[in-house]
Amino acid sequence: QVQLVESGGGLVQAGESLRLSCAASGSIFSINTMGWYRQAPGKQRELVAAITSGGSTNYADSVKGRFTVSRDNAKNTVDLQMNSRKPEDTAVYYCNLWWLGRSRWGQGTQVTVSS
């Protein structure tokens, strides 16, 4: 069974940087997409950034130029480097793995940005 474990959340000041990491374990199909979603209080979960096993990336407009997603296929890990944080980035961040129509979620990690 595939499991995702996130790490790196916490409290930061606006403008500071933070890095999230996610490690996938289990039987993982080599062709997949890993990504980060977030959900703020009272809002729907939204895509932040995703990266395919081939290295193609996709970002939400609100984070372009500030966040960078990267992965290590050999280790089945995906990271999210978040720079120039804003208070509106405050949310629970979830790691996601998608392959062959299947999807798995991590437990989520809280990121709070104070102004």
N, CA and C atoms as an extended XYZ file, in Angstrom:
345
Properties=species:S:1:pos:R:3:atomname:S:1:resname:S:1:resid:I:1 pbc="F F F"
N         0.841       -1.177        0.000 N   GLN     1
C         0.000        0.000        0.000 CA  GLN     1
C         0.886        1.239        0.000 C   GLN     1
N         0.500        2.209       -0.821 N   VAL     2
C         1.290        3.425       -0.937 CA  VAL     2
C         0.978        4.362        0.233 C   VAL     2
N         2.015        4.913        0.828 N   GLN     3
C         1.859        5.885        1.908 CA  GLN     3
C         2.715        7.106        1.627 C   GLN     3
N         2.193        8.260        2.025 N   LEU     4
C         2.912        9.513        1.866 CA  LEU     4
C         3.091       10.153        3.233 C   LEU     4
N         4.289       10.625        3.495 N   VAL     5
C         4.573       11.274        4.770 CA  VAL     5
C         5.201       12.633        4.488 C   VAL     5
N         4.538       13.677        5.004 N   GLU     6
C         5.024       15.034        4.792 CA  GLU     6
C         5.807       15.519        6.002 C   GLU     6
N         6.665       16.487        5.754 N   SER     7
C         7.407       17.121        6.843 CA  SER     7
C         7.774       18.532        6.429 C   SER     7
N         8.060       19.368        7.426 N   GLY     8
C         8.575       20.695        7.145 CA  GLY     8
C         7.624       21.840        7.394 C   GLY     8
N         6.416       21.579        7.818 N   GLY     9
C         5.492       22.675        8.070 CA  GLY     9
C         5.869       23.448        9.318 C   GLY     9
N         5.175       24.559        9.551 N   GLY    10
C         5.434       25.348       10.743 CA  GLY    10
C         4.986       26.779       10.584 C   GLY    10
N         5.476       27.608       11.489 N   LEU    11
C         5.132       29.032       11.506 CA  LEU    11
C         6.312       29.846       10.984 C   LEU    11
N         6.031       30.719       10.037 N   VAL    12
C         7.073       31.597        9.500 CA  VAL    12
C         6.537       33.009        9.405 C   VAL    12
N         7.449       33.949        9.343 N   GLN    13
C         7.078       35.347        9.127 CA  GLN    13
C         6.907       35.586        7.631 C   GLN    13
N         6.089       36.540        7.294 N   ALA    14
C         5.918       36.902        5.882 CA  ALA    14
C         7.278       37.257        5.291 C   ALA    14
N         7.514       36.766        4.081 N   GLY    15
C         8.781       37.016        3.407 CA  GLY    15
C         9.816       35.935        3.622 C   GLY    15
N         9.642       35.152        4.678 N   GLU    16
C        10.606       34.091        4.950 CA  GLU    16
C        10.344       32.885        4.054 C   GLU    16
N        11.311       31.978        4.049 N   SER    17
C        11.212       30.780        3.218 CA  SER    17
C        10.933       29.560        4.074 C   SER    17
N        10.371       28.562        3.417 N   LEU    18
C        10.071       27.295        4.084 CA  LEU    18
C        10.099       26.201        3.038 C   LEU    18
N        10.546       25.030        3.439 N   ARG    19
C        10.618       23.903        2.508 CA  ARG    19
C         9.823       22.745        3.066 C   ARG    19
N         8.932       22.223        2.244 N   LEU    20
C         8.166       21.032        2.590 CA  LEU    20
C         8.739       19.831        1.855 C   LEU    20
N         8.701       18.696        2.504 N   SER    21
C         9.159       17.462        1.881 CA  SER    21
C         8.109       16.380        2.047 C   SER    21
N         8.073       15.484        1.077 N   CYS    22
C         7.130       14.372        1.125 CA  CYS    22
C         7.837       13.128        0.609 C   CYS    22
N         7.713       12.052        1.343 N   ALA    23
C         8.310       10.785        0.939 CA  ALA    23
C         7.218        9.758        0.726 C   ALA    23
N         7.260        9.103       -0.421 N   ALA    24
C         6.294        8.050       -0.745 CA  ALA    24
C         6.939        6.692       -0.551 C   ALA    24
N         6.170        5.768       -0.021 N   SER    25
C         6.663        4.410        0.169 CA  SER    25
C         5.604        3.420       -0.284 C   SER    25
N         6.049        2.200       -0.553 N   GLY    26
C         5.136        1.169       -1.025 CA  GLY    26
C         5.405        0.850       -2.479 C   GLY    26
N         4.428        0.221       -3.106 N   SER    27
C         4.546       -0.163       -4.502 CA  SER    27
C         4.134        1.021       -5.373 C   SER    27
N         5.121        1.677       -5.950 N   ILE    28
C         4.884        2.912       -6.679 CA  ILE    28
C         5.190        2.710       -8.155 C   ILE    28
N         4.203        2.985       -8.981 N   PHE    29
C         4.400        2.913      -10.419 CA  PHE    29
C         5.358        4.009      -10.844 C   PHE    29
N         6.284        3.674      -11.728 N   SER    30
C         7.355        4.609      -12.066 CA  SER    30
C         6.867        5.862      -12.777 C   SER    30
N         5.768        5.751      -13.538 N   ILE    31
C         5.231        6.915      -14.248 CA  ILE    31
C         4.110        7.494      -13.396 C   ILE    31
N         4.359        8.660      -12.833 N   ASN    32
C         3.370        9.232      -11.919 CA  ASN    32
C         3.547       10.736      -11.832 C   ASN    32
N         2.633       11.349      -11.150 N   THR    33
C         2.719       12.773      -10.856 CA  THR    33
C         2.667       12.963       -9.348 C   THR    33
N         3.576       13.735       -8.838 N   MET    34
C         3.567       14.090       -7.411 CA  MET    34
C         3.341       15.588       -7.299 C   MET    34
N         2.634       15.962       -6.269 N   GLY    35
C         2.351       17.381       -6.152 CA  GLY    35
C         1.942       17.795       -4.760 C   GLY    35
N         1.687       19.077       -4.647 N   TRP    36
C         1.265       19.684       -3.390 CA  TRP    36
C        -0.045       20.434       -3.606 C   TRP    36
N        -0.960       20.220       -2.698 N   TYR    37
C        -2.213       20.941       -2.658 CA  TYR    37
C        -2.295       21.639       -1.301 C   TYR    37
N        -3.194       22.588       -1.204 N   ARG    38
C        -3.390       23.239        0.092 CA  ARG    38
C        -4.869       23.557        0.296 C   ARG    38
N        -5.225       23.622        1.559 N   GLN    39
C        -6.599       23.954        1.905 CA  GLN    39
C        -6.592       24.925        3.071 C   GLN    39
N        -7.095       26.111        2.809 N   ALA    40
C        -7.217       27.124        3.842 CA  ALA    40
C        -8.584       26.989        4.513 C   ALA    40
N        -8.731       27.486        5.715 N   PRO    41
C       -10.022       27.383        6.414 CA  PRO    41
C       -11.162       27.966        5.584 C   PRO    41
N       -12.220       27.199        5.423 N   GLY    42
C       -13.391       27.653        4.690 CA  GLY    42
C       -13.257       27.637        3.183 C   GLY    42
N       -12.139       27.106        2.685 N   LYS    43
C       -11.922       27.080        1.239 CA  LYS    43
C       -11.721       25.658        0.756 C   LYS    43
N       -11.866       25.478       -0.547 N   GLN    44
C       -11.643       24.168       -1.133 CA  GLN    44
C       -10.151       23.895       -1.292 C   GLN    44
N        -9.832       22.633       -1.342 N   ARG    45
C        -8.455       22.238       -1.587 CA  ARG    45
C        -8.076       22.637       -3.005 C   ARG    45
N        -6.878       23.196       -3.154 N   GLU    46
C        -6.442       23.656       -4.460 CA  GLU    46
C        -5.031       23.184       -4.764 C   GLU    46
N        -4.760       23.031       -6.045 N   LEU    47
C        -3.423       22.657       -6.473 CA  LEU    47
C        -2.464       23.813       -6.238 C   LEU    47
N        -1.304       23.500       -5.689 N   VAL    48
C        -0.227       24.478       -5.538 CA  VAL    48
C         0.812       24.266       -6.634 C   VAL    48
N         1.319       23.044       -6.721 N   ALA    49
C         2.343       22.735       -7.724 CA  ALA    49
C         2.400       21.228       -7.899 C   ALA    49
N         2.723       20.796       -9.111 N   ALA    50
C         2.845       19.375       -9.395 CA  ALA    50
C         3.999       19.149      -10.352 C   ALA    50
N         4.547       17.939      -10.295 N   ILE    51
C         5.663       17.588      -11.170 CA  ILE    51
C         5.514       16.137      -11.580 C   ILE    51
N         5.678       15.880      -12.867 N   THR    52
C         5.578       14.511      -13.361 CA  THR    52
C         6.908       13.785      -13.177 C   THR    52
N         6.879       12.482      -13.344 N   SER    53
C         8.111       11.705      -13.247 CA  SER    53
C         9.087       12.082      -14.351 C   SER    53
N         8.577       12.704      -15.417 N   GLY    54
C         9.442       13.174      -16.487 CA  GLY    54
C         9.982       14.574      -16.268 C   GLY    54
N         9.515       15.237      -15.207 N   GLY    55
C        10.049       16.544      -14.852 CA  GLY    55
C         9.203       17.739      -15.271 C   GLY    55
N         8.065       17.515      -15.907 N   SER    56
C         7.189       18.631      -16.264 CA  SER    56
C         6.500       19.158      -15.020 C   SER    56
N         6.394       20.488      -14.955 N   THR    57
C         5.822       21.104      -13.761 CA  THR    57
C         4.588       21.935      -14.097 C   THR    57
N         3.770       22.127      -13.082 N   ASN    58
C         2.574       22.945      -13.204 CA  ASN    58
C         2.394       23.694      -11.881 C   ASN    58
N         2.135       24.995      -11.956 N   TYR    59
C         2.000       25.816      -10.760 CA  TYR    59
C         0.689       26.598      -10.780 C   TYR    59
N         0.157       26.813       -9.603 N   ALA    60
C        -0.954       27.753       -9.476 CA  ALA    60
C        -0.421       29.147       -9.767 C   ALA    60
N        -1.248       29.984      -10.379 N   ASP    61
C        -0.814       31.343      -10.711 CA  ASP    61
C        -0.354       32.110       -9.470 C   ASP    61
N        -0.999       31.830       -8.344 N   SER    62
C        -0.710       32.585       -7.125 CA  SER    62
C         0.681       32.303       -6.547 C   SER    62
N         1.320       31.234       -6.992 N   VAL    63
C         2.633       30.886       -6.433 CA  VAL    63
C         3.744       30.928       -7.468 C   VAL    63
N         3.413       31.181       -8.713 N   LYS    64
C         4.449       31.227       -9.749 CA  LYS    64
C         5.495       32.282       -9.415 C   LYS    64
N         6.738       31.895       -9.560 N   GLY    65
C         7.832       32.805       -9.251 CA  GLY    65
C         8.246       32.814       -7.790 C   GLY    65
N         7.434       32.205       -6.929 N   ARG    66
C         7.759       32.174       -5.490 CA  ARG    66
C         8.032       30.754       -4.995 C   ARG    66
N         7.304       29.790       -5.531 N   PHE    67
C         7.441       28.398       -5.096 CA  PHE    67
C         8.118       27.584       -6.191 C   PHE    67
N         8.859       26.579       -5.774 N   THR    68
C         9.494       25.661       -6.714 CA  THR    68
C         9.286       24.231       -6.244 C   THR    68
N         8.763       23.410       -7.146 N   VAL    69
C         8.565       21.991       -6.836 CA  VAL    69
C         9.681       21.186       -7.492 C   VAL    69
N        10.164       20.178       -6.780 N   SER    70
C        11.218       19.315       -7.308 CA  SER    70
C        11.002       17.900       -6.776 C   SER    70
N        11.616       16.940       -7.411 N   ARG    71
C        11.450       15.554       -6.986 CA  ARG    71
C        12.713       14.761       -7.233 C   ARG    71
N        12.803       13.651       -6.508 N   ASP    72
C        13.879       12.683       -6.686 CA  ASP    72
C        13.209       11.351       -6.994 C   ASP    72
N        13.255       10.960       -8.244 N   ASN    73
C        12.563        9.734       -8.648 CA  ASN    73
C        13.138        8.495       -7.963 C   ASN    73
N        14.436        8.487       -7.747 N   ALA    74
C        15.062        7.322       -7.122 CA  ALA    74
C        14.593        7.146       -5.676 C   ALA    74
N        14.314        8.261       -5.011 N   LYS    75
C        13.907        8.201       -3.598 CA  LYS    75
C        12.394        8.343       -3.425 C   LYS    75
N        11.668        8.590       -4.512 N   ASN    76
C        10.224        8.823       -4.441 CA  ASN    76
C         9.874        9.946       -3.463 C   ASN    76
N        10.568       11.040       -3.623 N   THR    77
C        10.307       12.206       -2.779 CA  THR    77
C         9.965       13.416       -3.640 C   THR    77
N         9.189       14.312       -3.070 N   VAL    78
C         8.865       15.576       -3.728 CA  VAL    78
C         8.989       16.678       -2.688 C   VAL    78
N         9.606       17.769       -3.092 N   ASP    79
C         9.804       18.914       -2.197 CA  ASP    79
C         9.098       20.143       -2.761 C   ASP    79
N         8.764       21.045       -1.872 N   LEU    80
C         8.189       22.322       -2.268 CA  LEU    80
C         8.968       23.421       -1.548 C   LEU    80
N         9.737       24.170       -2.302 N   GLN    81
C        10.465       25.302       -1.747 CA  GLN    81
C         9.589       26.533       -1.873 C   GLN    81
N         9.277       27.128       -0.737 N   MET    82
C         8.367       28.269       -0.723 CA  MET    82
C         9.131       29.505       -0.276 C   MET    82
N         9.273       30.448       -1.164 N   ASN    83
C         9.956       31.707       -0.864 CA  ASN    83
C         8.944       32.847       -0.865 C   ASN    83
N         9.353       33.965       -0.313 N   SER    84
C         8.500       35.164       -0.300 CA  SER    84
C         7.086       34.848        0.178 C   SER    84
N         7.026       34.167        1.319 N   ARG    85
C         5.735       33.731        1.815 CA  ARG    85
C         4.837       34.908        2.156 C   ARG    85
N         3.539       34.685        1.941 N   LYS    86
C         2.528       35.698        2.223 CA  LYS    86
C         1.520       35.128        3.219 C   LYS    86
N         0.857       35.987        3.977 N   PRO    87
C        -0.155       35.469        4.919 CA  PRO    87
C        -1.214       34.613        4.243 C   PRO    87
N        -1.547       34.929        3.003 N   GLU    88
C        -2.558       34.135        2.289 CA  GLU    88
C        -2.069       32.750        1.904 C   GLU    88
N        -0.807       32.461        2.135 N   ASP    89
C        -0.290       31.107        1.914 CA  ASP    89
C        -0.592       30.187        3.103 C   ASP    89
N        -1.140       30.746        4.149 N   THR    90
C        -1.482       29.946        5.323 CA  THR    90
C        -2.534       28.908        4.968 C   THR    90
N        -2.224       27.649        5.245 N   ALA    91
C        -3.128       26.556        4.904 CA  ALA    91
C        -2.533       25.250        5.405 C   ALA    91
N        -3.320       24.203        5.297 N   VAL    92
C        -2.785       22.851        5.458 CA  VAL    92
C        -2.338       22.387        4.076 C   VAL    92
N        -1.100       21.966        3.988 N   TYR    93
C        -0.528       21.529        2.726 CA  TYR    93
C        -0.504       19.996        2.673 C   TYR    93
N        -1.006       19.469        1.560 N   TYR    94
C        -1.102       18.021        1.383 CA  TYR    94
C        -0.248       17.572        0.209 C   TYR    94
N         0.476       16.513        0.421 N   CYS    95
C         1.224       15.872       -0.654 CA  CYS    95
C         0.288       14.901       -1.382 C   CYS    95
N         0.448       14.799       -2.685 N   ASN    96
C        -0.392       13.908       -3.480 CA  ASN    96
C         0.450       13.128       -4.474 C   ASN    96
N         0.093       11.873       -4.634 N   LEU    97
C         0.712       11.013       -5.650 CA  LEU    97
C        -0.399       10.486       -6.544 C   LEU    97
N        -0.248       10.645       -7.855 N   TRP    98
C        -1.264       10.191       -8.813 CA  TRP    98
C        -0.617        9.272       -9.840 C   TRP    98
N        -1.258        8.154      -10.107 N   TRP    99
C        -0.768        7.249      -11.133 CA  TRP    99
C        -1.887        6.356      -11.613 C   TRP    99
N        -1.981        6.167      -12.925 N   LEU   100
C        -2.953        5.270      -13.569 CA  LEU   100
C        -4.363        5.449      -13.003 C   LEU   100
N        -4.780        6.682      -12.810 N   GLY   101
C        -6.123        6.958      -12.322 CA  GLY   101
C        -6.292        6.807      -10.823 C   GLY   101
N        -5.237        6.505      -10.129 N   ARG   102
C        -5.298        6.355       -8.670 CA  ARG   102
C        -4.626        7.545       -8.007 C   ARG   102
N        -5.014        7.776       -6.769 N   SER   103
C        -4.484        8.926       -6.049 CA  SER   103
C        -4.312        8.597       -4.582 C   SER   103
N        -3.253        9.087       -4.005 N   ARG   104
C        -3.016        8.930       -2.562 CA  ARG   104
C        -2.649       10.302       -1.993 C   ARG   104
N        -3.081       10.510       -0.741 N   TRP   105
C        -2.828       11.771       -0.060 CA  TRP   105
C        -2.012       11.550        1.204 C   TRP   105
N        -1.200       12.527        1.519 N   GLY   106
C        -0.538       12.541        2.812 CA  GLY   106
C        -1.492       13.053        3.872 C   GLY   106
N        -1.020       13.080        5.102 N   GLN   107
C        -1.886       13.460        6.212 CA  GLN   107
C        -2.032       14.979        6.331 C   GLN   107
N        -1.189       15.712        5.648 N   GLY   108
C        -1.243       17.170        5.687 CA  GLY   108
C        -0.315       17.755        6.731 C   GLY   108
N         0.207       18.930        6.428 N   THR   109
C         1.065       19.638        7.366 CA  THR   109
C         0.672       21.115        7.376 C   THR   109
N         0.533       21.669        8.556 N   GLN   110
C         0.078       23.047        8.693 CA  GLN   110
C         1.217       24.015        8.421 C   GLN   110
N         0.929       24.999        7.587 N   VAL   111
C         1.874       26.087        7.342 CA  VAL   111
C         1.152       27.386        7.661 C   VAL   111
N         1.724       28.165        8.560 N   THR   112
C         1.137       29.429        8.965 CA  THR   112
C         2.128       30.550        8.700 C   THR   112
N         1.663       31.581        8.012 N   VAL   113
C         2.507       32.731        7.697 CA  VAL   113
C         1.941       33.947        8.430 C   VAL   113
N         2.720       34.503        9.309 N   SER   114
C         2.271       35.667       10.073 CA  SER   114
C         2.769       36.944        9.409 C   SER   114
N         1.945       37.978        9.496 N   SER   115
C         2.313       39.244        8.841 CA  SER   115
C         3.116       40.146        9.761 C   SER   115
